[in-house]
Amino acid sequence: MSSLEISSSCFNRETKLPLSPPLVEDSAFEPSRKDIDEVEEKSKDIINFTAEKLSVDEVSQLVISPLCGAVSLFVGTTRNNFEGKKVISLEYEAYLPMAKNEVKKICSDIRQKWPVKHIAVFHRLGLVPVSEASIIVAVSSAHRAASLEAVSYAIDTLKAKVPIWKKEIYEESSSWKGNKECFWVSNN
């Protein structure tokens, strides 16, 4: 069956479908101001360290663009166990001036490596209960490969270079943890 036959089979025999869009004489396509603004949309890097609960929806909305067909996300959450111990929550601290600067560098590196539009990196500080997000990385791009690779690079590099410390709080005790990726952590 041809595509025309499939289309026409949806209608009764009296329905006639136009084969091409109707033409209006003397009309020329003129882009609206909105179309022009979308083409000129500036790229954004949005970095936020907060004690407030993170919202995946809010962060993903920040990177959506009409120029992009992909939004990729990484959401890191507090799991309820570590090495057989029951985790109650995590607690994060950061040296904010350096942390913000390092995340800016990560955003700049991403822009050198991939054609992305917007980048958002939100990290929670203070106590983060089980199942809540401690970090959200969102990246938009025209196509999925760039945003997926950029998100992976962002979280891996953040864990290796950004001065953020994590304390795991268990039922009976607690322990500060260094990311194995961090250059300043001893791997003995």
Accessible surface in RSA format (square Angstrom, percent):
REM  Atomic radii and reference values for relative SASA: ProtOr
REM  Chains: A
REM  Algorithm: Lee & Richards
REM  Probe-radius: 1.40
REM  Slices: 20
REM RES _ NUM      All-atoms   Total-Side   Main-Chain    Non-polar    All polar
REM                ABS   REL    ABS   REL    ABS   REL    ABS   REL    ABS   REL
RES MET A   1   172.80  89.5  95.31  63.1  77.49 184.5  90.68  77.1  82.13 108.8
RES SER A   2    60.32  51.0  46.02  61.4  14.29  32.9  50.87 108.3   9.44  13.2
RES SER A   3    89.59  75.7  81.03 108.1   8.56  19.7  48.01 102.2  41.57  58.2
RES LEU A   4   103.87  57.8 100.26  71.7   3.61   9.1 103.57  72.7   0.30   0.8
RES GLU A   5    93.00  53.4  90.32  68.3   2.68   6.4  33.71  65.2  59.28  48.4
RES ILE A   6    94.76  53.9  94.56  70.4   0.20   0.5  94.74  68.2   0.01   0.0
RES SER A   7    52.25  44.2  44.92  60.0   7.32  16.9  21.15  45.0  31.10  43.6
RES SER A   8    53.18  44.9  45.34  60.5   7.84  18.1  30.13  64.2  23.05  32.3
RES SER A   9    79.35  67.1  41.50  55.4  37.86  87.2  39.09  83.2  40.26  56.4
RES CYS A  10    99.85  75.5  60.82  67.8  39.03  91.7  26.13  66.2  73.72  79.5
RES PHE A  11    97.39  48.7  77.96  48.3  19.42  50.5  84.43  51.2  12.96  37.1
RES ASN A  12   104.51  72.1  85.22  82.4  19.28  46.4  43.44 104.5  61.07  59.0
RES ARG A  13   237.47  99.7 203.59 103.8  33.88  80.7  85.84 117.3 151.63  91.9
RES GLU A  14   157.18  90.2 133.09 100.7  24.10  57.4  53.55 103.6 103.64  84.6
RES THR A  15    60.18  42.8  37.15  37.7  23.03  54.9  29.20  39.2  30.98  46.8
RES LYS A  16   184.89  90.2 157.99  96.9  26.90  64.1 105.29  94.8  79.60  84.8
RES LEU A  17    69.08  38.5  48.55  34.7  20.53  51.6  49.33  34.6  19.75  53.1
RES PRO A  18   105.11  76.6  75.76  69.1  29.34 106.7  87.72  72.4  17.38 108.0
RES LEU A  19   157.71  87.8 119.43  85.4  38.27  96.2 122.12  85.8  35.58  95.8
RES SER A  20    76.96  65.0  64.78  86.5  12.18  28.1  40.06  85.3  36.90  51.7
RES PRO A  21   105.42  76.8  96.24  87.7   9.19  33.4 101.98  84.2   3.44  21.4
RES PRO A  22   118.70  86.5  93.40  85.1  25.30  92.0 105.14  86.8  13.55  84.2
RES LEU A  23   169.71  94.5 139.53  99.8  30.19  75.9 140.55  98.7  29.16  78.5
RES VAL A  24   108.90  71.7  92.38  83.6  16.52  39.8  95.44  82.9  13.45  36.5
RES GLU A  25   158.16  90.8 135.62 102.6  22.54  53.7  56.93 110.1 101.23  82.7
RES ASP A  26   157.32 110.2 106.30 105.8  51.02 120.6  43.18 101.6 114.14 113.8
RES SER A  27    76.18  64.4  45.24  60.4  30.93  71.3  34.34  73.1  41.83  58.6
RES ALA A  28    82.91  76.2  56.80  87.6  26.11  59.4  63.85  89.9  19.06  50.5
RES PHE A  29   175.19  87.6 140.36  86.9  34.83  90.6 147.52  89.4  27.68  79.2
RES GLU A  30   140.90  80.9 120.52  91.2  20.38  48.5  39.03  75.5 101.87  83.2
RES PRO A  31    69.87  50.9  55.87  50.9  14.00  50.9  55.96  46.2  13.91  86.5
RES SER A  32    57.16  48.3  46.44  62.0  10.72  24.7  50.75 108.1   6.42   9.0
RES ARG A  33   152.04  63.8 142.73  72.8   9.30  22.2  79.02 108.0  73.01  44.2
RES LYS A  34   144.32  70.4 138.60  85.0   5.72  13.6  90.44  81.4  53.87  57.4
RES ASP A  35    58.45  40.9  56.69  56.4   1.76   4.2  16.77  39.5  41.68  41.6
RES ILE A  36    59.00  33.6  56.61  42.2   2.40   5.8  59.00  42.5   0.00   0.0
RES ASP A  37    68.91  48.3  61.85  61.6   7.05  16.7  27.37  64.4  41.54  41.4
RES GLU A  38    43.06  24.7  41.06  31.1   2.00   4.8  15.52  30.0  27.55  22.5
RES VAL A  39   111.37  73.3  94.39  85.5  16.99  40.9  94.68  82.3  16.70  45.3
RES GLU A  40   105.27  60.4  88.01  66.6  17.26  41.1  42.90  83.0  62.37  50.9
RES GLU A  41    47.22  27.1  34.41  26.0  12.81  30.5  25.59  49.5  21.63  17.7
RES LYS A  42   168.09  82.0 158.85  97.5   9.24  22.0 111.18 100.1  56.91  60.6
RES SER A  43    58.55  49.5  31.08  41.5  27.47  63.3  16.10  34.3  42.45  59.5
RES LYS A  44    88.70  43.3  83.71  51.4   4.99  11.9  55.21  49.7  33.49  35.7
RES ASP A  45    65.83  46.1  35.66  35.5  30.17  71.3  12.97  30.5  52.86  52.7
RES ILE A  46    40.80  23.2  37.72  28.1   3.07   7.4  40.51  29.2   0.28   0.8
RES ILE A  47    40.61  23.1  12.24   9.1  28.37  68.4  12.24   8.8  28.37  77.0
RES ASN A  48    53.08  36.6  50.94  49.2   2.14   5.2   8.07  19.4  45.01  43.5
RES PHE A  49    21.69  10.9   1.12   0.7  20.57  53.5   1.12   0.7  20.57  58.9
RES THR A  50    24.87  17.7  18.72  19.0   6.15  14.7  15.19  20.4   9.68  14.6
RES ALA A  51    74.20  68.2  53.83  83.1  20.36  46.3  53.83  75.8  20.36  53.9
RES GLU A  52   125.45  72.0 122.68  92.8   2.77   6.6  46.46  89.9  78.99  64.5
RES LYS A  53   142.44  69.5 118.96  73.0  23.47  55.9  69.15  62.2  73.29  78.1
RES LEU A  54    16.44   9.2   3.03   2.2  13.41  33.7   4.93   3.5  11.50  31.0
RES SER A  55    37.61  31.8  28.48  38.0   9.14  21.0  23.70  50.5  13.91  19.5
RES VAL A  56    55.02  36.2  50.94  46.1   4.08   9.8  50.94  44.3   4.08  11.1
RES ASP A  57   107.57  75.3 106.30 105.8   1.27   3.0  26.64  62.7  80.93  80.7
RES GLU A  58   122.44  70.3 117.39  88.8   5.05  12.0  43.63  84.4  78.81  64.3
RES VAL A  59     2.72   1.8   2.72   2.5   0.00   0.0   2.72   2.4   0.00   0.0
RES SER A  60    16.85  14.2  16.85  22.5   0.00   0.0   6.96  14.8   9.89  13.9
RES GLN A  61   118.12  66.1 103.92  75.9  14.20  33.8  36.88  78.5  81.25  61.6
RES LEU A  62    65.19  36.3  62.06  44.4   3.14   7.9  64.73  45.5   0.46   1.2
RES VAL A  63     0.00   0.0   0.00   0.0   0.00   0.0   0.00   0.0   0.00   0.0
RES ILE A  64    88.67  50.5  75.30  56.1  13.37  32.2  75.44  54.3  13.23  35.9
RES SER A  65     5.02   4.2   0.00   0.0   5.02  11.6   0.03   0.1   4.99   7.0
RES PRO A  66    88.56  64.5  46.29  42.2  42.27 153.7  59.72  49.3  28.84 179.2
RES LEU A  67    73.56  41.0  49.48  35.4  24.09  60.5  55.52  39.0  18.04  48.6
RES CYS A  68    26.53  20.1   3.61   4.0  22.92  53.9   2.73   6.9  23.80  25.7
RES GLY A  69    70.60  87.1   0.00   N/A  70.60  87.1  34.01  93.3  36.59  81.9
RES ALA A  70    13.76  12.7   5.63   8.7   8.13  18.5  12.53  17.6   1.23   3.3
RES VAL A  71    59.99  39.5  28.28  25.6  31.72  76.4  28.28  24.6  31.72  86.0
RES SER A  72     8.92   7.5   4.45   5.9   4.47  10.3   5.01  10.7   3.91   5.5
RES LEU A  73    72.63  40.4  39.93  28.6  32.70  82.2  39.93  28.0  32.70  88.0
RES PHE A  74    74.44  37.2  71.90  44.5   2.53   6.6  74.44  45.1   0.00   0.0
RES VAL A  75    51.25  33.7  28.77  26.0  22.48  54.2  28.77  25.0  22.48  61.0
RES GLY A  76    12.10  14.9   0.00   N/A  12.10  14.9  12.10  33.2   0.00   0.0
RES THR A  77    72.95  51.9  50.92  51.6  22.02  52.5  22.33  30.0  50.61  76.5
RES THR A  78     2.23   1.6   0.12   0.1   2.11   5.0   0.18   0.2   2.05   3.1
RES ARG A  79   137.77  57.8 129.01  65.8   8.75  20.8  57.62  78.7  80.15  48.6
RES ASN A  80    80.91  55.8  77.27  74.7   3.65   8.8   9.58  23.0  71.33  68.9
RES ASN A  81    73.75  50.9  73.67  71.2   0.08   0.2  21.62  52.0  52.13  50.4
RES PHE A  82    45.15  22.6  43.30  26.8   1.84   4.8  45.15  27.4   0.00   0.0
RES GLU A  83   138.57  79.6  96.95  73.3  41.62  99.1  50.01  96.7  88.56  72.3
RES GLY A  84    84.46 104.2   0.00   N/A  84.46 104.2  41.75 114.6  42.71  95.6
RES LYS A  85    94.24  46.0  88.76  54.5   5.48  13.0  60.29  54.3  33.95  36.2
RES LYS A  86   117.54  57.3 106.88  65.6  10.66  25.4  60.70  54.6  56.84  60.5
RES VAL A  87     3.70   2.4   2.30   2.1   1.39   3.4   2.30   2.0   1.39   3.8
RES ILE A  88    79.65  45.3  71.48  53.3   8.17  19.7  73.29  52.8   6.36  17.3
RES SER A  89    12.13  10.2  12.13  16.2   0.00   0.0   7.13  15.2   4.99   7.0
RES LEU A  90    12.49   7.0  12.49   8.9   0.00   0.0  12.49   8.8   0.00   0.0
RES GLU A  91    44.46  25.5  44.46  33.6   0.00   0.0   0.75   1.4  43.71  35.7
RES TYR A  92    21.92  10.2  19.32  11.0   2.60   6.8   8.33   6.3  13.59  16.7
RES GLU A  93    88.99  51.1  85.19  64.4   3.80   9.0  27.67  53.5  61.31  50.1
RES ALA A  94    23.48  21.6   0.00   0.0  23.48  53.4   0.17   0.2  23.30  61.7
RES TYR A  95   120.70  56.4 117.53  66.9   3.17   8.2  80.20  60.3  40.50  49.9
RES LEU A  96    63.71  35.5  61.29  43.8   2.42   6.1  61.29  43.0   2.42   6.5
RES PRO A  97    89.01  64.9  72.56  66.1  16.45  59.8  81.84  67.6   7.16  44.5
RES MET A  98    80.35  41.6  75.30  49.8   5.05  12.0  59.44  50.5  20.91  27.7
RES ALA A  99     0.00   0.0   0.00   0.0   0.00   0.0   0.00   0.0   0.00   0.0
RES LYS A 100    89.63  43.7  89.63  55.0   0.00   0.0  38.09  34.3  51.54  54.9
RES ASN A 101    72.37  49.9  70.97  68.6   1.40   3.4  14.07  33.9  58.30  56.3
RES GLU A 102    22.84  13.1  22.79  17.2   0.05   0.1   1.67   3.2  21.17  17.3
RES VAL A 103     0.38   0.3   0.38   0.3   0.00   0.0   0.38   0.3   0.00   0.0
RES LYS A 104   125.15  61.1 119.51  73.3   5.64  13.4  64.86  58.4  60.29  64.2
RES LYS A 105   107.14  52.3 103.81  63.7   3.32   7.9  68.42  61.6  38.72  41.2
RES ILE A 106     4.73   2.7   4.73   3.5   0.00   0.0   4.73   3.4   0.00   0.0
RES CYS A 107     0.44   0.3   0.44   0.5   0.00   0.0   0.09   0.2   0.35   0.4
RES SER A 108    57.56  48.6  52.85  70.5   4.72  10.9  27.63  58.8  29.93  41.9
RES ASP A 109    49.58  34.7  48.40  48.2   1.18   2.8   5.04  11.9  44.53  44.4
RES ILE A 110     0.36   0.2   0.36   0.3   0.00   0.0   0.36   0.3   0.00   0.0
RES ARG A 111    70.85  29.7  48.39  24.7  22.46  53.5  41.34  56.5  29.51  17.9
RES GLN A 112   152.51  85.3 117.30  85.7  35.21  83.8  36.81  78.4 115.70  87.8
RES LYS A 113   115.71  56.4  83.03  50.9  32.68  77.8  37.51  33.8  78.20  83.3
RES TRP A 114    44.42  17.8  39.62  19.2   4.80  11.3  35.42  18.9   9.00  14.6
RES PRO A 115   111.22  81.1  90.10  82.1  21.12  76.8 104.81  86.5   6.41  39.8
RES VAL A 116    15.75  10.4   0.00   0.0  15.75  37.9   1.17   1.0  14.58  39.5
RES LYS A 117    33.55  16.4  32.61  20.0   0.94   2.2  15.14  13.6  18.41  19.6
RES HIS A 118     0.08   0.0   0.08   0.1   0.00   0.0   0.04   0.0   0.03   0.0
RES ILE A 119     0.28   0.2   0.17   0.1   0.11   0.3   0.17   0.1   0.11   0.3
RES ALA A 120     0.02   0.0   0.00   0.0   0.02   0.0   0.02   0.0   0.00   0.0
RES VAL A 121     3.06   2.0   2.47   2.2   0.59   1.4   2.47   2.1   0.59   1.6
RES PHE A 122    23.93  12.0  23.93  14.8   0.00   0.0  23.93  14.5   0.00   0.0
RES HIS A 123     8.73   4.8   8.62   6.0   0.12   0.3   0.38   0.4   8.35   9.7
RES ARG A 124    19.40   8.1  19.40   9.9   0.00   0.0   0.00   0.0  19.40  11.8
RES LEU A 125    28.75  16.0  27.93  20.0   0.82   2.1  28.00  19.7   0.74   2.0
RES GLY A 126    26.50  32.7   0.00   N/A  26.50  32.7  24.86  68.2   1.64   3.7
RES LEU A 127   101.60  56.6  90.12  64.5  11.47  28.8  90.12  63.3  11.47  30.9
RES VAL A 128     0.00   0.0   0.00   0.0   0.00   0.0   0.00   0.0   0.00   0.0
RES PRO A 129    56.58  41.2  56.58  51.6   0.00   0.0  56.58  46.7   0.00   0.0
RES VAL A 130    50.68  33.3  37.25  33.7  13.43  32.4  37.25  32.4  13.43  36.4
RES SER A 131    88.86  75.1  63.91  85.3  24.95  57.5  39.17  83.4  49.69  69.6
RES GLU A 132    38.88  22.3  35.18  26.6   3.69   8.8  14.18  27.4  24.70  20.2
RES ALA A 133    10.26   9.4   5.01   7.7   5.24  11.9   5.01   7.1   5.24  13.9
RES SER A 134     5.34   4.5   5.34   7.1   0.00   0.0   0.00   0.0   5.34   7.5
RES ILE A 135    10.15   5.8  10.15   7.6   0.00   0.0  10.15   7.3   0.00   0.0
RES ILE A 136     0.00   0.0   0.00   0.0   0.00   0.0   0.00   0.0   0.00   0.0
RES VAL A 137     0.32   0.2   0.32   0.3   0.00   0.0   0.32   0.3   0.00   0.0
RES ALA A 138     0.00   0.0   0.00   0.0   0.00   0.0   0.00   0.0   0.00   0.0
RES VAL A 139     0.00   0.0   0.00   0.0   0.00   0.0   0.00   0.0   0.00   0.0
RES SER A 140     0.00   0.0   0.00   0.0   0.00   0.0   0.00   0.0   0.00   0.0
RES SER A 141     0.65   0.5   0.00   0.0   0.65   1.5   0.65   1.4   0.00   0.0
RES ALA A 142    52.90  48.6  41.67  64.3  11.23  25.6  42.07  59.2  10.83  28.7
RES HIS A 143   140.79  76.9 135.83  94.4   4.97  12.7  94.30  97.2  46.49  54.1
RES ARG A 144   177.61  74.6 174.37  88.9   3.24   7.7  47.81  65.3 129.80  78.7
RES ALA A 145    57.45  52.8  52.98  81.8   4.47  10.2  57.00  80.3   0.45   1.2
RES ALA A 146    11.23  10.3   8.27  12.8   2.97   6.7   9.90  13.9   1.33   3.5
RES SER A 147     0.00   0.0   0.00   0.0   0.00   0.0   0.00   0.0   0.00   0.0
RES LEU A 148    99.70  55.5  93.90  67.2   5.81  14.6  94.24  66.2   5.46  14.7
RES GLU A 149    88.17  50.6  82.30  62.3   5.88  14.0  34.54  66.8  53.63  43.8
RES ALA A 150     0.00   0.0   0.00   0.0   0.00   0.0   0.00   0.0   0.00   0.0
RES VAL A 151    10.62   7.0  10.62   9.6   0.00   0.0  10.62   9.2   0.00   0.0
RES SER A 152    57.59  48.7  53.64  71.6   3.95   9.1  28.93  61.6  28.66  40.2
RES TYR A 153    52.47  24.5  46.31  26.3   6.16  16.0  41.84  31.4  10.62  13.1
RES ALA A 154     1.72   1.6   1.38   2.1   0.34   0.8   1.39   2.0   0.32   0.9
RES ILE A 155    16.38   9.3  16.38  12.2   0.00   0.0  16.38  11.8   0.00   0.0
RES ASP A 156    82.28  57.6  79.62  79.3   2.66   6.3  24.88  58.6  57.40  57.2
RES THR A 157    15.06  10.7  11.50  11.7   3.56   8.5   8.30  11.1   6.76  10.2
RES LEU A 158     9.09   5.1   8.65   6.2   0.44   1.1   8.65   6.1   0.44   1.2
RES LYS A 159    63.33  30.9  62.90  38.6   0.43   1.0  30.29  27.3  33.04  35.2
RES ALA A 160    23.08  21.2  22.86  35.3   0.22   0.5  22.86  32.2   0.22   0.6
RES LYS A 161    95.45  46.6  94.15  57.8   1.30   3.1  48.06  43.3  47.39  50.5
RES VAL A 162     1.80   1.2   0.00   0.0   1.80   4.3   0.00   0.0   1.80   4.9
RES PRO A 163     6.70   4.9   6.70   6.1   0.00   0.0   6.70   5.5   0.00   0.0
RES ILE A 164    15.27   8.7   7.79   5.8   7.48  18.0   7.79   5.6   7.48  20.3
RES TRP A 165    98.04  39.3  97.58  47.2   0.45   1.1  84.70  45.2  13.33  21.6
RES LYS A 166    42.57  20.8  42.19  25.9   0.38   0.9  10.13   9.1  32.43  34.5
RES LYS A 167    51.05  24.9  51.05  31.3   0.00   0.0   4.90   4.4  46.16  49.2
RES GLU A 168     5.84   3.4   5.84   4.4   0.00   0.0   0.00   0.0   5.84   4.8
RES ILE A 169    42.56  24.2  42.56  31.7   0.00   0.0  42.56  30.7   0.00   0.0
RES TYR A 170    11.53   5.4   5.95   3.4   5.57  14.5   5.95   4.5   5.57   6.9
RES GLU A 171   109.40  62.8  75.60  57.2  33.79  80.5  18.68  36.1  90.71  74.1
RES GLU A 172   169.52  97.3 132.02  99.9  37.49  89.3  58.17 112.5 111.35  90.9
RES SER A 173    63.95  54.0  47.85  63.9  16.10  37.1  47.39 100.9  16.55  23.2
RES SER A 174    52.52  44.4  26.91  35.9  25.61  59.0   6.18  13.2  46.34  64.9
RES SER A 175    36.22  30.6  29.16  38.9   7.06  16.3  18.90  40.2  17.32  24.3
RES TRP A 176   120.90  48.5  96.85  46.9  24.05  56.5  78.65  41.9  42.25  68.6
RES LYS A 177    55.08  26.9  46.56  28.6   8.52  20.3  24.59  22.1  30.49  32.5
RES GLY A 178    48.02  59.2   0.00   N/A  48.02  59.2  14.93  41.0  33.09  74.1
RES ASN A 179    30.87  21.3  24.97  24.1   5.90  14.2   4.37  10.5  26.50  25.6
RES LYS A 180   165.32  80.7 148.45  91.1  16.87  40.2  94.22  84.8  71.10  75.7
RES GLU A 181    68.35  39.2  45.32  34.3  23.02  54.8  34.96  67.6  33.39  27.3
RES CYS A 182     5.27   4.0   2.08   2.3   3.19   7.5   0.00   0.0   5.27   5.7
RES PHE A 183   153.42  76.8 118.17  73.2  35.25  91.7 128.72  78.0  24.70  70.7
RES TRP A 184    93.67  37.6  59.89  29.0  33.78  79.3  64.38  34.3  29.29  47.5
RES VAL A 185    40.11  26.4  29.11  26.4  11.00  26.5  33.08  28.7   7.03  19.1
RES SER A 186    80.47  68.0  49.60  66.2  30.87  71.1  55.21 117.6  25.26  35.4
RES ASN A 187   120.01  82.8  79.88  77.2  40.13  96.6  38.82  93.4  81.20  78.5
RES ASN A 188   181.74 125.3 109.40 105.7  72.33 174.2  65.53 157.7 116.20 112.3
END  Absolute sums over single chains surface
CHAIN  1 A    12413.3      10048.6       2364.7       6943.3       5470.0
END  Absolute sums over all chains
TOTAL         12413.3      10048.6       2364.7       6943.3       5470.0
